């Protein structure tokens, strides 16, 4: 299931959501060389979050192959700045486009609930929480972690708290037949969370790269909690589709 759109108006111009999308696109172009082998390998090694480096638990000199021609040598001293930079990097075109699409669908309404400045802080904190859970799940891992999906998971967690009844239109593949189906946001987003929990549980003890399931879970749960602090009741109250009550006219 892939979200196409939601039936959820917004009132504020989502400047921060647009800026985050632009920042990720620029990082992909200039830090990551549009996915070129060298650009991707160097960006993952230099700016990706490596839990074993961050916690000083990786074996010094461990070489991690990132491509046929490039390896990343682990430096146990680490670099704390990667807890931020990793949020703006991606492992491929589909990784980038998928993450930015989810942010485009859900970010504007969450930004609408708290205002621009609060949304910046909220987004970064969700990304930090996501990175923390993923790193704690594999604290000695030498594998670089990149992607905005943890922070976007926080946006999705906030959305399900704020707008659980809003209808989200999903693209549905049934063999050769493609259609759309509208479901409540709570159904779609909580189903997504369950998939991440199952994926995280089955990944325990496994080595190597892949999907950072625990980052998704950490971001989602953090978003559900933090939105209760960051939301602006005045902004939320004027929204016609918030909470579990029936839709009403905006004021």
Kinemage of the C-alpha trace (Angstrom):
@kinemage 1
@onewidth
@group {chain A} dominant
@subgroup {mainchain}
@vectorlist {calphas} color= white
{ca unk a 1} P 0.000 0.000 0.000
{ca unk a 2} L 1.358 3.368 -1.032
{ca unk a 3} L -0.295 6.694 -0.063
{ca unk a 4} L -1.341 8.920 -2.946
{ca unk a 5} L -3.032 11.762 -1.054
{ca unk a 6} L -5.109 12.532 2.015
{ca unk a 7} L -8.423 14.346 2.462
{ca unk a 8} L -6.901 16.835 4.859
{ca unk a 9} L -6.742 20.583 4.174
{ca unk a 10} L -4.029 22.757 5.675
{ca unk a 11} L -3.974 26.447 6.521
{ca unk a 12} L -0.319 27.402 6.852
{ca unk a 13} L 2.070 27.361 3.907
{ca unk a 14} L 4.301 24.343 4.720
{ca unk a 15} L 7.602 26.196 4.325
{ca unk a 16} L 9.510 23.823 6.589
{ca unk a 17} L 8.219 20.671 4.896
{ca unk a 18} L 9.210 22.084 1.510
{ca unk a 19} L 12.604 23.166 2.881
{ca unk a 20} L 13.328 19.702 4.302
{ca unk a 21} L 12.483 18.131 0.953
{ca unk a 22} L 14.749 20.643 -0.796
{ca unk a 23} L 17.574 20.014 1.702
{ca unk a 24} L 17.393 16.263 1.092
{ca unk a 25} L 17.382 16.792 -2.668
{ca unk a 26} L 20.380 19.129 -2.468
{ca unk a 27} L 22.268 16.691 -0.238
{ca unk a 28} L 21.587 13.943 -2.770
{ca unk a 29} L 22.879 16.128 -5.590
{ca unk a 30} L 25.941 17.709 -3.975
{ca unk a 31} L 26.975 15.407 -1.090
{ca unk a 32} L 26.044 12.153 -2.767
{ca unk a 33} L 26.737 12.899 -6.415
{ca unk a 34} L 23.207 11.924 -7.494
{ca unk a 35} L 23.959 8.377 -6.414
{ca unk a 36} L 27.278 7.920 -8.218
{ca unk a 37} L 29.378 5.098 -6.800
{ca unk a 38} L 32.073 7.378 -5.393
{ca unk a 39} L 29.680 10.052 -4.134
{ca unk a 40} L 27.403 7.550 -2.448
{ca unk a 41} L 30.238 5.607 -0.824
{ca unk a 42} L 32.033 8.678 0.531
{ca unk a 43} L 28.840 10.273 1.839
{ca unk a 44} L 27.780 7.107 3.658
{ca unk a 45} L 31.198 6.703 5.239
{ca unk a 46} L 31.801 10.351 6.139
{ca unk a 47} L 28.294 11.559 7.048
{ca unk a 48} L 26.302 8.400 7.814
{ca unk a 49} L 25.662 7.405 11.416
{ca unk a 50} L 27.805 4.399 12.361
{ca unk a 51} L 26.681 3.092 15.781
{ca unk a 52} L 30.000 1.360 16.472
{ca unk a 53} L 31.851 4.634 15.898
{ca unk a 54} L 29.414 6.707 17.918
{ca unk a 55} L 29.634 4.424 20.953
{ca unk a 56} L 33.301 3.553 20.437
{ca unk a 57} L 32.454 -0.152 20.313
{ca unk a 58} L 33.500 -0.970 16.756
{ca unk a 59} L 36.753 -2.808 16.194
{ca unk a 60} L 39.345 -0.233 15.024
{ca unk a 61} L 40.184 -0.547 11.352
{ca unk a 62} L 37.109 -2.599 10.473
{ca unk a 63} L 36.591 -2.310 6.708
{ca unk a 64} L 32.989 -2.183 5.492
{ca unk a 65} L 32.529 -2.676 1.723
{ca unk a 66} L 30.139 -0.038 0.398
{ca unk a 67} L 30.602 -0.809 -3.289
{ca unk a 68} L 32.915 -2.947 -5.454
{ca unk a 69} L 35.514 -0.171 -5.419
{ca unk a 70} L 35.060 1.541 -2.045
{ca unk a 71} L 35.246 0.474 1.580
{ca unk a 72} L 34.649 2.424 4.766
{ca unk a 73} L 37.240 2.046 7.526
{ca unk a 74} L 35.710 2.432 10.969
{ca unk a 75} L 37.146 5.141 13.234
{ca unk a 76} L 36.151 4.399 16.859
{ca unk a 77} L 36.518 8.069 17.810
{ca unk a 78} L 33.317 8.776 15.845
{ca unk a 79} L 31.768 12.104 14.920
{ca unk a 80} L 28.686 13.293 16.834
{ca unk a 81} L 27.597 15.472 13.886
{ca unk a 82} L 26.480 12.357 12.022
{ca unk a 83} L 23.432 12.140 14.298
{ca unk a 84} L 22.163 15.121 12.249
{ca unk a 85} L 23.785 14.656 8.855
{ca unk a 86} L 22.530 11.073 8.418
{ca unk a 87} L 18.937 12.377 8.340
{ca unk a 88} L 19.572 14.149 5.030
{ca unk a 89} L 21.293 11.293 3.183
{ca unk a 90} L 19.864 8.332 1.288
{ca unk a 91} L 21.016 5.039 -0.145
{ca unk a 92} L 19.420 5.354 -3.579
{ca unk a 93} L 16.884 7.106 -5.779
{ca unk a 94} L 13.919 5.031 -4.584
{ca unk a 95} L 14.946 5.532 -0.958
{ca unk a 96} L 15.007 9.302 -1.461
{ca unk a 97} L 11.818 9.571 -3.520
{ca unk a 98} L 9.840 7.271 -1.223
{ca unk a 99} L 10.833 9.170 1.908
{ca unk a 100} L 10.141 12.577 0.387
{ca unk a 101} L 6.763 11.431 -0.892
{ca unk a 102} L 5.674 10.308 2.574
{ca unk a 103} L 6.895 13.629 3.995
{ca unk a 104} L 4.977 15.487 1.285
{ca unk a 105} L 1.745 13.624 2.119
{ca unk a 106} L 1.871 13.905 5.918
{ca unk a 107} L 4.290 16.723 6.763
{ca unk a 108} L 2.162 19.717 5.788
{ca unk a 109} L -0.659 18.857 8.195
{ca unk a 110} L 1.693 18.153 11.098
{ca unk a 111} L 3.496 21.444 10.448
{ca unk a 112} L 0.027 23.006 10.324
{ca unk a 113} L -0.635 21.808 13.877
{ca unk a 114} L 2.391 23.406 15.530
{ca unk a 115} L 3.771 26.185 13.334
{ca unk a 116} L 7.037 26.421 11.464
{ca unk a 117} L 9.616 26.862 14.232
{ca unk a 118} L 8.175 24.143 16.444
{ca unk a 119} L 8.031 21.769 13.486
{ca unk a 120} L 11.770 22.179 12.866
{ca unk a 121} L 12.549 21.188 16.459
{ca unk a 122} L 9.972 18.395 16.394
{ca unk a 123} L 11.353 16.899 13.179
{ca unk a 124} L 14.966 16.913 14.387
{ca unk a 125} L 14.070 15.424 17.777
{ca unk a 126} L 12.143 12.615 16.102
{ca unk a 127} L 15.167 11.939 13.908
{ca unk a 128} L 17.423 11.818 16.956
{ca unk a 129} L 15.063 9.441 18.775
{ca unk a 130} L 14.938 7.212 15.707
{ca unk a 131} L 18.729 7.115 15.436
{ca unk a 132} L 19.068 6.406 19.158
{ca unk a 133} L 16.815 3.334 19.084
{ca unk a 134} L 18.429 1.935 15.941
{ca unk a 135} L 21.921 2.493 17.341
{ca unk a 136} L 21.029 0.951 20.695
{ca unk a 137} L 19.636 -2.090 18.888
{ca unk a 138} L 23.098 -2.683 17.322
{ca unk a 139} L 25.562 -0.544 19.303
{ca unk a 140} L 28.686 -2.168 17.825
{ca unk a 141} L 27.513 -2.145 14.216
{ca unk a 142} L 30.033 -0.770 11.685
{ca unk a 143} L 27.297 -0.306 9.040
{ca unk a 144} L 26.485 3.343 8.173
{ca unk a 145} L 22.863 4.310 8.742
{ca unk a 146} L 21.310 7.000 6.536
{ca unk a 147} L 17.848 8.231 5.678
{ca unk a 148} L 15.095 10.613 6.684
{ca unk a 149} L 12.658 7.793 7.373
{ca unk a 150} L 13.133 7.862 11.146
{ca unk a 151} L 12.250 11.547 11.364
{ca unk a 152} L 9.408 11.033 8.868
{ca unk a 153} L 8.216 8.153 11.033
{ca unk a 154} L 7.875 10.782 13.760
{ca unk a 155} L 5.743 12.895 11.439
{ca unk a 156} L 3.546 9.864 10.788
{ca unk a 157} L 3.258 9.147 14.515
{ca unk a 158} L 2.145 12.724 15.107
{ca unk a 159} L -0.344 12.484 12.243
{ca unk a 160} L -2.078 9.425 13.702
{ca unk a 161} L -2.498 11.238 17.038
{ca unk a 162} L -3.786 14.436 15.443
{ca unk a 163} L -5.835 13.167 12.500
{ca unk a 164} L -6.710 9.481 13.022
{ca unk a 165} L -10.010 9.605 11.082
{ca unk a 166} L -8.752 11.437 8.007
{ca unk a 167} L -9.085 9.316 4.867
{ca unk a 168} L -5.813 8.446 3.168
{ca unk a 169} L -6.004 7.270 -0.441
{ca unk a 170} L -3.699 4.313 -1.096
{ca unk a 171} L -2.452 2.882 -4.360
{ca unk a 172} L -3.243 -0.817 -4.359
{ca unk a 173} L -1.741 -3.428 -6.711
{ca unk a 174} L -3.904 -6.524 -7.336
{ca unk a 175} L -1.862 -8.452 -9.849
{ca unk a 176} L -2.177 -6.559 -13.135
{ca unk a 177} L -5.008 -4.429 -11.753
{ca unk a 178} L -4.135 -1.156 -10.042
{ca unk a 179} L -6.689 0.842 -8.086
{ca unk a 180} L -6.978 3.191 -5.123
{ca unk a 181} L -8.682 2.638 -1.802
{ca unk a 182} L -9.397 5.172 0.946
{ca unk a 183} L -8.840 4.118 4.566
{ca unk a 184} L -8.653 5.997 7.881
{ca unk a 185} L -5.184 7.340 8.651
{ca unk a 186} L -5.138 5.339 11.886
{ca unk a 187} L -5.535 2.074 9.940
{ca unk a 188} L -2.825 2.855 7.381
{ca unk a 189} L -0.273 4.295 9.812
{ca unk a 190} L -0.713 1.746 12.593
{ca unk a 191} L -0.477 -1.038 10.008
{ca unk a 192} L 2.802 0.546 8.888
{ca unk a 193} L 4.019 0.557 12.501
{ca unk a 194} L 3.172 -3.129 12.933
{ca unk a 195} L 5.159 -3.958 9.780
{ca unk a 196} L 8.166 -2.105 11.227
{ca unk a 197} L 7.857 -3.920 14.567
{ca unk a 198} L 7.724 -7.299 12.833
{ca unk a 199} L 10.667 -6.367 10.626
{ca unk a 200} L 12.647 -5.154 13.630
{ca unk a 201} L 11.928 -8.311 15.605
{ca unk a 202} L 13.082 -10.558 12.759
{ca unk a 203} L 16.245 -8.500 12.236
{ca unk a 204} L 17.524 -8.917 15.789
{ca unk a 205} L 20.940 -10.557 15.798
{ca unk a 206} L 21.444 -10.229 12.055
{ca unk a 207} L 24.487 -8.456 10.616
{ca unk a 208} L 24.691 -6.375 7.462
{ca unk a 209} L 22.792 -3.477 5.951
{ca unk a 210} L 19.108 -3.263 5.187
{ca unk a 211} L 16.038 -1.441 6.429
{ca unk a 212} L 16.478 0.400 9.736
{ca unk a 213} L 13.238 -0.921 11.234
{ca unk a 214} L 14.008 0.200 14.780
{ca unk a 215} L 14.699 3.732 13.567
{ca unk a 216} L 11.206 3.774 12.062
{ca unk a 217} L 9.694 2.516 15.311
{ca unk a 218} L 11.682 4.955 17.444
{ca unk a 219} L 10.718 7.912 15.282
{ca unk a 220} L 7.042 6.931 15.176
{ca unk a 221} L 6.710 6.486 18.943
{ca unk a 222} L 8.660 9.692 19.585
{ca unk a 223} L 6.346 11.557 17.213
{ca unk a 224} L 3.257 10.263 19.014
{ca unk a 225} L 4.637 11.506 22.326
{ca unk a 226} L 6.280 14.761 21.233
{ca unk a 227} L 3.274 16.042 19.301
{ca unk a 228} L 1.413 16.305 22.607
{ca unk a 229} L 4.016 18.881 23.666
{ca unk a 230} L 4.677 20.622 20.343
{ca unk a 231} L 1.144 21.013 18.998
{ca unk a 232} L -0.427 24.442 19.278
{ca unk a 233} L -4.013 23.982 20.569
{ca unk a 234} L -5.118 27.123 18.742
{ca unk a 235} L -3.854 25.832 15.422
{ca unk a 236} L -5.242 22.355 15.985
{ca unk a 237} L -8.663 23.640 17.064
{ca unk a 238} L -9.319 25.441 13.798
{ca unk a 239} L -8.655 22.254 11.837
{ca unk a 240} L -11.857 20.511 10.669
{ca unk a 241} L -10.475 16.965 10.850
{ca unk a 242} L -8.581 16.630 14.118
{ca unk a 243} L -9.131 13.988 16.764
{ca unk a 244} L -11.811 11.303 16.802
{ca unk a 245} L -14.795 13.660 16.646
{ca unk a 246} L -16.869 14.113 13.512
{ca unk a 247} L -15.557 16.609 10.941
{ca unk a 248} L -16.752 20.180 11.345
{ca unk a 249} L -16.428 23.430 9.500
{ca unk a 250} L -13.116 25.289 9.978
{ca unk a 251} L -13.290 28.571 11.901
